[in-house]
Amino acid sequence: MDVMTLPALTSHSLADQAYRALRAAIIGGDLRWGAKITERGLAASLGVSPTPVREALRRLEQEQLVERTGPRSLRVATVSPKARTESGIIEAALEGVAARFAAEKATERQLAELERLLDTADEAAFLLRADRDAGRTLNPVQVERIFDAVRTFHAGVEAAADNAQLARALEQVRAFSRNERLSIASAQLAVSSPGQLRRYGQHREILAAVRDGDPERAEQLARTHAASAAADLAGWDA
């Protein structure tokens, strides 16, 4: 099993916490697709007995995130390109719904925070353009700064939607890890990809629709934006 560090669990609901921790590790890329895993190894990493891990793995098997390769051997499931593409399409549709709800519910404080995040991204984008225009290697700190600001912007839209059922559904269909998203964004920024530049500008359009209280336009913009990004991710060979 790959060597890794997972957070220790302290609550009485250990099986549920183990499930959430392992699922996050799979979706986040800390447990890679196809990685061999064992109940005892995971239990040691989480600091619990094998029993809650066993229960968590049963749930992950039902979600087809973990698969058994023998009576006592397991591995993180390898998700097919088609499945990832389909998950990306579903995720894009749900992000559209999140923007629709945000346009109906966002508070002034939430709107101000979304504006601040895009201002932060714009500052990083300005510095990256200066690097590119001067023929310099893009500063990875600024690349990650713009990436994190944009991802936090999307999370802020979802928070403004204020719908627990939608939040759970989005968590279930997230198809790409942070590292995958960051890698493809970095590659596109390095070559000034027209698609990447066009999508970057769409964030301001989404915010404007949310601020204007226009749910139809907010949903359309967010869905188109997310679908385009998912298509690039699905076609990227990590």
Contacts in CASP RR format, 6 or more apart in sequence:
PFRMAT RR
TARGET T0000
AUTHOR 0000-0000-0000
METHOD contacts of the structure
MODEL  1
MDVMTLPALTSHSLADQAYRALRAAIIGGDLRWGAKITERGLAASLGVSP
TPVREALRRLEQEQLVERTGPRSLRVATVSPKARTESGIIEAALEGVAAR
FAAEKATERQLAELERLLDTADEAAFLLRADRDAGRTLNPVQVERIFDAV
RTFHAGVEAAADNAQLARALEQVRAFSRNERLSIASAQLAVSSPGQLRRY
GQHREILAAVRDGDPERAEQLARTHAASAAADLAGWDA
1 35 0 8 1.000
1 36 0 8 1.000
1 37 0 8 1.000
1 38 0 8 1.000
1 41 0 8 1.000
1 42 0 8 1.000
2 31 0 8 1.000
2 32 0 8 1.000
2 35 0 8 1.000
4 25 0 8 1.000
4 30 0 8 1.000
4 31 0 8 1.000
4 45 0 8 1.000
5 45 0 8 1.000
6 21 0 8 1.000
6 22 0 8 1.000
6 25 0 8 1.000
6 30 0 8 1.000
6 42 0 8 1.000
6 45 0 8 1.000
6 46 0 8 1.000
7 21 0 8 1.000
7 46 0 8 1.000
8 46 0 8 1.000
8 47 0 8 1.000
9 17 0 8 1.000
9 18 0 8 1.000
9 21 0 8 1.000
9 46 0 8 1.000
9 47 0 8 1.000
9 48 0 8 1.000
9 52 0 8 1.000
11 17 0 8 1.000
14 48 0 8 1.000
14 52 0 8 1.000
15 51 0 8 1.000
15 52 0 8 1.000
15 55 0 8 1.000
15 56 0 8 1.000
16 56 0 8 1.000
17 52 0 8 1.000
18 42 0 8 1.000
18 46 0 8 1.000
18 48 0 8 1.000
18 52 0 8 1.000
18 53 0 8 1.000
18 55 0 8 1.000
18 56 0 8 1.000
19 55 0 8 1.000
19 56 0 8 1.000
19 59 0 8 1.000
19 60 0 8 1.000
21 46 0 8 1.000
22 31 0 8 1.000
22 42 0 8 1.000
22 46 0 8 1.000
22 53 0 8 1.000
22 56 0 8 1.000
22 57 0 8 1.000
22 60 0 8 1.000
23 60 0 8 1.000
23 63 0 8 1.000
23 65 0 8 1.000
24 30 0 8 1.000
25 31 0 8 1.000
26 60 0 8 1.000
26 65 0 8 1.000
26 66 0 8 1.000
26 76 0 8 1.000
27 174 0 8 1.000
27 177 0 8 1.000
28 177 0 8 1.000
28 178 0 8 1.000
28 179 0 8 1.000
29 177 0 8 1.000
29 178 0 8 1.000
29 179 0 8 1.000
31 37 0 8 1.000
31 76 0 8 1.000
32 76 0 8 1.000
33 76 0 8 1.000
33 77 0 8 1.000
33 78 0 8 1.000
33 79 0 8 1.000
34 75 0 8 1.000
34 76 0 8 1.000
34 77 0 8 1.000
34 78 0 8 1.000
35 75 0 8 1.000
35 76 0 8 1.000
36 69 0 8 1.000
36 73 0 8 1.000
36 74 0 8 1.000
36 75 0 8 1.000
37 66 0 8 1.000
37 74 0 8 1.000
37 75 0 8 1.000
37 76 0 8 1.000
38 72 0 8 1.000
38 73 0 8 1.000
38 74 0 8 1.000
39 50 0 8 1.000
39 53 0 8 1.000
39 54 0 8 1.000
39 57 0 8 1.000
39 74 0 8 1.000
40 50 0 8 1.000
42 53 0 8 1.000
42 57 0 8 1.000
43 49 0 8 1.000
43 50 0 8 1.000
43 52 0 8 1.000
43 53 0 8 1.000
46 53 0 8 1.000
57 66 0 8 1.000
57 74 0 8 1.000
60 66 0 8 1.000
61 67 0 8 1.000
61 68 0 8 1.000
63 172 0 8 1.000
64 77 0 8 1.000
65 76 0 8 1.000
65 77 0 8 1.000
66 74 0 8 1.000
66 75 0 8 1.000
66 76 0 8 1.000
66 77 0 8 1.000
67 74 0 8 1.000
67 75 0 8 1.000
67 77 0 8 1.000
68 74 0 8 1.000
69 75 0 8 1.000
79 87 0 8 1.000
79 175 0 8 1.000
81 234 0 8 1.000
81 235 0 8 1.000
83 175 0 8 1.000
84 175 0 8 1.000
84 176 0 8 1.000
84 233 0 8 1.000
84 234 0 8 1.000
85 230 0 8 1.000
85 231 0 8 1.000
85 234 0 8 1.000
87 173 0 8 1.000
87 174 0 8 1.000
87 175 0 8 1.000
88 173 0 8 1.000
88 175 0 8 1.000
88 176 0 8 1.000
88 226 0 8 1.000
88 227 0 8 1.000
88 230 0 8 1.000
88 233 0 8 1.000
88 234 0 8 1.000
89 227 0 8 1.000
89 230 0 8 1.000
90 173 0 8 1.000
91 170 0 8 1.000
91 173 0 8 1.000
91 174 0 8 1.000
91 175 0 8 1.000
91 226 0 8 1.000
91 230 0 8 1.000
92 223 0 8 1.000
92 226 0 8 1.000
92 227 0 8 1.000
92 229 0 8 1.000
92 230 0 8 1.000
93 223 0 8 1.000
94 166 0 8 1.000
94 169 0 8 1.000
94 170 0 8 1.000
94 173 0 8 1.000
95 154 0 8 1.000
95 157 0 8 1.000
95 158 0 8 1.000
95 170 0 8 1.000
95 222 0 8 1.000
95 223 0 8 1.000
95 225 0 8 1.000
95 226 0 8 1.000
96 218 0 8 1.000
96 219 0 8 1.000
96 220 0 8 1.000
96 222 0 8 1.000
96 223 0 8 1.000
96 226 0 8 1.000
97 161 0 8 1.000
97 166 0 8 1.000
97 219 0 8 1.000
98 157 0 8 1.000
98 158 0 8 1.000
98 161 0 8 1.000
98 163 0 8 1.000
98 166 0 8 1.000
98 170 0 8 1.000
98 222 0 8 1.000
99 157 0 8 1.000
99 161 0 8 1.000
99 206 0 8 1.000
99 209 0 8 1.000
99 210 0 8 1.000
99 215 0 8 1.000
99 218 0 8 1.000
99 219 0 8 1.000
99 221 0 8 1.000
99 222 0 8 1.000
99 223 0 8 1.000
100 161 0 8 1.000
100 215 0 8 1.000
100 216 0 8 1.000
100 218 0 8 1.000
100 219 0 8 1.000
100 222 0 8 1.000
101 160 0 8 1.000
101 161 0 8 1.000
101 162 0 8 1.000
101 163 0 8 1.000
101 166 0 8 1.000
101 215 0 8 1.000
102 110 0 8 1.000
102 156 0 8 1.000
102 157 0 8 1.000
102 158 0 8 1.000
102 160 0 8 1.000
102 161 0 8 1.000
102 210 0 8 1.000
102 218 0 8 1.000
103 209 0 8 1.000
103 210 0 8 1.000
103 212 0 8 1.000
103 213 0 8 1.000
103 214 0 8 1.000
103 215 0 8 1.000
103 217 0 8 1.000
103 218 0 8 1.000
103 219 0 8 1.000
104 213 0 8 1.000
104 215 0 8 1.000
105 160 0 8 1.000
105 161 0 8 1.000
105 162 0 8 1.000
106 114 0 8 1.000
106 160 0 8 1.000
106 210 0 8 1.000
106 211 0 8 1.000
107 160 0 8 1.000
110 156 0 8 1.000
110 159 0 8 1.000
110 160 0 8 1.000
111 160 0 8 1.000
111 207 0 8 1.000
111 210 0 8 1.000
111 211 0 8 1.000
113 156 0 8 1.000
114 153 0 8 1.000
114 156 0 8 1.000
114 157 0 8 1.000
114 160 0 8 1.000
114 207 0 8 1.000
114 210 0 8 1.000
115 207 0 8 1.000
117 149 0 8 1.000
117 150 0 8 1.000
117 152 0 8 1.000
117 153 0 8 1.000
117 156 0 8 1.000
118 149 0 8 1.000
118 153 0 8 1.000
118 203 0 8 1.000
118 204 0 8 1.000
118 207 0 8 1.000
120 145 0 8 1.000
120 149 0 8 1.000
121 145 0 8 1.000
121 146 0 8 1.000
121 149 0 8 1.000
121 150 0 8 1.000
121 153 0 8 1.000
121 200 0 8 1.000
121 203 0 8 1.000
124 142 0 8 1.000
124 143 0 8 1.000
124 145 0 8 1.000
124 146 0 8 1.000
124 149 0 8 1.000
125 146 0 8 1.000
125 200 0 8 1.000
127 139 0 8 1.000
127 142 0 8 1.000
128 138 0 8 1.000
128 139 0 8 1.000
128 142 0 8 1.000
128 143 0 8 1.000
128 146 0 8 1.000
128 189 0 8 1.000
131 137 0 8 1.000
131 138 0 8 1.000
131 139 0 8 1.000
131 142 0 8 1.000
132 138 0 8 1.000
132 190 0 8 1.000
132 192 0 8 1.000
138 186 0 8 1.000
138 189 0 8 1.000
138 190 0 8 1.000
140 186 0 8 1.000
143 182 0 8 1.000
143 185 0 8 1.000
143 186 0 8 1.000
143 189 0 8 1.000
144 182 0 8 1.000
146 189 0 8 1.000
147 181 0 8 1.000
147 182 0 8 1.000
147 185 0 8 1.000
147 186 0 8 1.000
150 200 0 8 1.000
150 203 0 8 1.000
151 178 0 8 1.000
151 181 0 8 1.000
153 203 0 8 1.000
153 207 0 8 1.000
157 206 0 8 1.000
157 210 0 8 1.000
157 222 0 8 1.000
158 166 0 8 1.000
158 167 0 8 1.000
158 170 0 8 1.000
160 210 0 8 1.000
161 167 0 8 1.000
175 230 0 8 1.000
175 233 0 8 1.000
175 234 0 8 1.000
176 230 0 8 1.000
176 233 0 8 1.000
180 233 0 8 1.000
180 236 0 8 1.000
180 238 0 8 1.000
181 233 0 8 1.000
183 236 0 8 1.000
183 238 0 8 1.000
184 232 0 8 1.000
184 233 0 8 1.000
184 236 0 8 1.000
185 196 0 8 1.000
187 236 0 8 1.000
188 195 0 8 1.000
188 196 0 8 1.000
188 232 0 8 1.000
189 196 0 8 1.000
195 228 0 8 1.000
195 232 0 8 1.000
198 228 0 8 1.000
199 225 0 8 1.000
199 228 0 8 1.000
199 229 0 8 1.000
202 221 0 8 1.000
202 224 0 8 1.000
202 225 0 8 1.000
203 225 0 8 1.000
205 221 0 8 1.000
206 218 0 8 1.000
206 221 0 8 1.000
206 222 0 8 1.000
206 225 0 8 1.000
209 217 0 8 1.000
209 218 0 8 1.000
209 221 0 8 1.000
210 218 0 8 1.000
END
